[in-house]
Amino acid sequence: MYIAESLETPCQMSDPRLWFAKPGTAAAMVAKRACFDCAERDQCIDSVVRYEQKTGQIQYGIYGGYEPQERTVFLDLSVVTTA
């Protein structure tokens, strides 16, 4: 799983519980908005999607600004494009 290299990323600078808030809540929206401005967002989402593809397990939490159910789109698209 991806761990931000910089200690100045939103996930490294705030309460870790924010990134594991219940999907669809106000707290989850705060975390998602913070991700969209993060310089390491692309590496983060790429890492979690690769992990989910490899293991077949959807990880709980917000990664790269996406909740678990939103990331399934990336998984579905990769299956279609690699088949």
C-alpha positions in Angstrom: 0.0 0.0 0.0 1.2 3.5 -0.7 2.6 5.6 2.1 3.2 9.2 1.2 6.9 10.2 1.0 6.3 13.7 2.1 5.3 14.5 5.7 3.4 17.5 4.3 0.6 15.6 2.6 -2.9 16.0 4.0 -3.0 12.4 5.2 0.3 12.8 7.1 -0.7 16.1 8.6 -4.1 15.3 10.0 -5.9 12.8 12.2 -5.6 9.4 10.5 -9.2 8.6 11.5 -10.4 11.1 8.9 -9.2 8.9 6.1 -11.3 6.0 7.4 -14.5 7.9 8.0 -17.8 6.2 7.1 -18.4 6.6 3.3 -20.7 9.5 2.4 -20.3 11.4 5.7 -19.1 15.0 6.1 -15.8 13.7 7.4 -15.3 11.6 4.3 -16.0 14.6 2.1 -13.4 16.6 4.0 -10.8 13.9 3.4 -11.7 13.6 -0.3 -11.4 17.3 -0.9 -8.0 17.3 0.8 -6.8 14.5 -1.5 -7.7 16.4 -4.6 -5.1 19.1 -3.8 -2.4 16.6 -2.8 0.8 16.4 -4.9 1.0 12.6 -4.3 -2.6 11.8 -5.2 -1.8 10.0 -8.5 0.7 7.7 -6.8 -1.7 7.0 -3.9 -4.6 6.0 -6.1 -2.4 4.0 -8.4 -1.0 2.1 -5.5 -4.3 1.2 -3.9 -5.9 0.1 -7.2 -2.9 -2.1 -8.0 -3.1 -3.7 -4.6 -6.9 -4.2 -5.0 -6.4 -5.8 -8.4 -3.6 -8.1 -7.1 -5.5 -9.3 -4.0 -9.1 -9.0 -5.2 -9.8 -7.2 -1.9 -11.2 -3.6 -1.8 -9.4 -1.7 1.0 -11.4 0.4 3.4 -10.6 4.0 3.6 -10.1 7.0 1.3 -7.1 6.8 -1.0 -6.4 9.4 -3.7 -9.7 11.1 -3.0 -11.9 8.0 -3.6 -14.0 5.9 -1.3 -13.9 2.1 -1.7 -17.1 1.9 -3.8 -15.8 4.7 -6.1 -12.5 2.9 -6.8 -14.3 -0.2 -8.2 -14.7 1.8 -11.4 -10.9 1.8 -11.8 -10.9 -2.0 -11.2 -13.7 -2.6 -13.8 -12.0 -0.4 -16.4 -8.7 -2.2 -16.0 -10.3 -5.5 -16.6 -12.0 -4.3 -19.7 -8.8 -2.7 -21.2 -6.5 -5.6 -20.4 -8.8 -8.4 -21.7 
